């Protein structure tokens, strides 16, 4: 699934380590949302739909998820002359 950054809207990223699901130590998923709850809900939906995680497993993974604003990552730097 590909998500696109929208300009002039608040954006949040939710990063979930899925090592316990896939067995790959460094594997994680990232979802974007216009709010922290939106990013979290999209991650939970992705875990259910793509990884067939059950509710208890999703809740456990989400307890360790990182949710933060990403606006500072996406703002172009102003060049000073």
Backbone as JSON, one array per atom type, in Angstrom:
{
  "sequence": "XXXXXXXXXXXXXXXXXXXXXXXXXXXXXXXXXXXXXXXXXXXXXXXXXXXXXXXXXXXXXXXXXXXXXXXXXXXXXXXXX",
  "N": [[0.85, -1.17, 0.0], [0.59, 2.19, -0.86], [1.05, 5.42, 0.36], [0.39, 8.91, 0.22], [1.94, 12.01, 0.95], [0.15, 14.8, 1.96], [-0.08, 18.17, 1.11], [-0.27, 21.07, 3.2], [-1.82, 19.96, 5.22], [-2.15, 18.56, 8.46], [0.06, 15.93, 9.3], [0.65, 12.64, 10.37], [2.7, 9.92, 11.41], [2.63, 6.45, 11.9], [4.52, 3.99, 13.26], [5.09, 0.63, 13.35], [6.61, -2.09, 14.8], [6.93, -5.28, 13.46], [8.11, -7.66, 14.03], [7.38, -9.85, 15.66], [5.33, -10.9, 14.2], [6.28, -11.52, 11.63], [8.79, -12.63, 11.97], [11.06, -11.45, 11.08], [13.63, -9.55, 12.16], [14.06, -6.76, 11.79], [11.79, -5.75, 10.6], [9.1, -3.53, 9.88], [6.02, -1.67, 9.81], [4.63, 1.27, 8.31], [2.28, 3.84, 8.59], [0.36, 6.6, 7.38], [-1.47, 9.46, 8.51], [-4.06, 11.98, 8.89], [-4.36, 12.68, 11.44], [-3.18, 11.68, 14.7], [-4.74, 9.58, 15.66], [-5.92, 8.71, 13.28], [-3.7, 7.75, 11.82], [-2.96, 5.67, 13.55], [-5.29, 4.06, 13.49], [-5.26, 3.28, 10.79], [-2.94, 1.73, 10.77], [-3.7, -0.34, 12.47], [-5.76, -1.47, 10.95], [-4.32, -2.32, 8.72], [-2.68, -4.29, 9.89], [-4.63, -6.16, 10.58], [-5.85, -6.75, 8.07], [-3.74, -7.33, 6.17], [-1.89, -8.9, 7.53], [-3.31, -10.67, 9.0], [-3.66, -10.46, 11.77], [-4.89, -11.02, 15.06], [-7.2, -9.4, 17.33], [-6.12, -9.14, 19.98], [-3.37, -9.46, 19.5], [-2.91, -7.3, 17.8], [-3.43, -5.15, 19.54], [-1.35, -5.52, 21.36], [0.91, -5.08, 19.7], [0.43, -2.42, 19.02], [0.81, -1.1, 21.39], [3.48, -0.72, 21.53], [3.99, 0.84, 19.4], [5.15, 3.71, 17.53], [3.99, 6.95, 17.3], [3.98, 9.92, 15.64], [4.18, 13.44, 14.69], [4.87, 14.34, 11.3], [5.39, 16.59, 9.88], [7.67, 18.25, 10.07], [9.53, 16.75, 8.72], [8.83, 16.95, 6.12], [8.7, 19.52, 5.22], [9.88, 21.84, 2.94], [13.24, 23.02, 2.86], [14.16, 26.36, 3.31], [16.13, 28.19, 1.24], [18.76, 30.23, 2.0], [20.14, 33.18, 0.69]],
  "CA": [[0.0, 0.0, 0.0], [1.35, 3.42, -0.96], [0.34, 6.59, 0.83], [1.01, 10.14, -0.27], [1.93, 13.16, 1.84], [-0.7, 15.88, 1.47], [0.41, 19.47, 1.54], [-1.15, 21.94, 3.99], [-2.62, 19.18, 6.17], [-1.31, 17.9, 9.47], [0.36, 14.54, 8.97], [1.24, 11.82, 11.43], [3.16, 8.61, 10.99], [2.58, 5.4, 12.92], [5.51, 2.97, 12.93], [4.83, -0.56, 14.17], [7.53, -3.21, 14.6], [6.14, -6.49, 13.28], [9.01, -8.81, 14.17], [6.66, -10.99, 16.23], [4.41, -11.43, 13.19], [6.98, -12.04, 10.45], [10.04, -13.28, 12.32], [12.16, -10.62, 10.57], [13.98, -8.69, 13.28], [14.02, -5.33, 11.48], [10.62, -5.4, 9.8], [8.1, -2.65, 10.48], [5.1, -1.03, 8.88], [4.4, 2.68, 8.57], [1.07, 4.38, 8.0], [0.21, 8.04, 7.51], [-2.83, 9.91, 8.78], [-4.22, 13.41, 9.12], [-4.29, 12.82, 12.9], [-2.53, 10.53, 15.33], [-5.71, 8.48, 15.69], [-6.09, 8.22, 11.92], [-2.51, 6.93, 11.52], [-3.07, 4.47, 14.39], [-6.37, 3.22, 12.96], [-4.81, 2.69, 9.54], [-1.98, 0.67, 11.1], [-4.46, -1.47, 13.01], [-6.46, -2.08, 9.82], [-3.3, -3.01, 7.92], [-2.31, -5.49, 10.62], [-5.74, -7.12, 10.48], [-6.11, -7.15, 6.69], [-2.59, -7.88, 5.44], [-1.12, -9.85, 8.34], [-4.3, -11.52, 9.68], [-3.47, -10.4, 13.23], [-6.09, -11.0, 15.88], [-7.33, -8.16, 18.11], [-5.16, -9.11, 21.11], [-2.03, -9.26, 18.94], [-2.87, -5.92, 17.32], [-3.31, -4.26, 20.71], [0.01, -5.68, 21.89], [1.82, -4.39, 18.8], [0.16, -0.98, 19.05], [1.34, -0.55, 22.63], [4.89, -0.4, 21.29], [4.08, 1.64, 18.18], [5.53, 5.12, 17.66], [3.14, 7.83, 16.51], [4.51, 11.27, 15.77], [3.94, 14.3, 13.53], [5.96, 14.28, 10.33], [5.47, 17.85, 9.14], [9.03, 18.76, 10.03], [10.3, 15.96, 7.77], [8.35, 17.17, 4.76], [8.73, 20.94, 4.88], [11.11, 22.14, 2.2], [14.13, 23.98, 3.51], [14.27, 27.63, 2.6], [17.54, 28.49, 0.97], [19.14, 31.62, 2.25], [21.13, 33.61, -0.28]],
  "C": [[0.9, 1.23, 0.0], [0.48, 4.57, -0.48], [1.11, 7.83, 0.41], [0.89, 11.24, 0.77], [1.07, 14.25, 1.21], [-0.18, 17.21, 1.99], [-0.68, 20.22, 2.3], [-2.12, 21.17, 4.88], [-1.69, 18.61, 7.21], [-1.11, 16.44, 9.08], [1.03, 13.86, 10.15], [1.66, 10.5, 10.83], [3.04, 7.67, 12.19], [3.52, 4.29, 12.44], [5.32, 1.81, 13.9], [5.84, -1.64, 13.81], [6.7, -4.49, 14.5], [7.01, -7.75, 13.3], [8.27, -10.05, 14.68], [5.72, -11.64, 15.23], [5.18, -12.13, 12.08], [8.25, -12.82, 10.78], [11.26, -12.53, 11.83], [12.45, -9.54, 11.6], [13.8, -7.2, 13.0], [12.77, -4.89, 10.74], [9.64, -4.54, 10.58], [7.17, -2.15, 9.38], [4.96, 0.43, 9.28], [3.11, 3.08, 7.88], [1.03, 5.88, 8.26], [-1.25, 8.36, 7.79], [-2.88, 11.41, 9.01], [-4.24, 13.72, 10.61], [-3.57, 11.6, 13.44], [-3.47, 9.33, 15.35], [-5.92, 7.87, 14.3], [-4.92, 7.32, 11.53], [-2.56, 5.61, 12.28], [-4.14, 3.52, 13.83], [-5.98, 2.56, 11.65], [-3.81, 1.56, 9.79], [-2.73, -0.56, 11.62], [-5.2, -2.21, 11.89], [-5.5, -2.87, 8.95], [-2.86, -4.31, 8.59], [-3.39, -6.57, 10.51], [-5.88, -7.65, 9.05], [-4.93, -7.87, 6.04], [-1.83, -8.96, 6.21], [-2.0, -10.79, 9.15], [-4.08, -11.58, 11.19], [-4.82, -10.37, 13.92], [-6.06, -9.75, 16.77], [-6.31, -8.06, 19.24], [-3.74, -8.84, 20.61], [-1.87, -7.83, 18.43], [-2.68, -4.96, 18.48], [-1.91, -4.33, 21.31], [1.03, -4.93, 21.02], [1.66, -2.88, 18.87], [0.66, -0.33, 20.33], [2.79, -0.1, 22.45], [5.09, 0.48, 20.06], [4.51, 3.07, 18.51], [4.63, 5.93, 16.74], [3.65, 9.25, 16.73], [4.18, 12.11, 14.54], [5.14, 14.24, 12.59], [6.11, 15.56, 9.54], [6.88, 18.36, 9.01], [9.9, 17.97, 9.06], [10.02, 16.4, 6.33], [8.4, 18.63, 4.33], [10.02, 21.23, 4.12], [11.94, 23.18, 2.94], [14.2, 25.23, 2.64], [15.74, 27.95, 2.45], [17.79, 29.97, 1.21], [20.25, 32.0, 1.27], [22.01, 34.69, 0.29]]
}
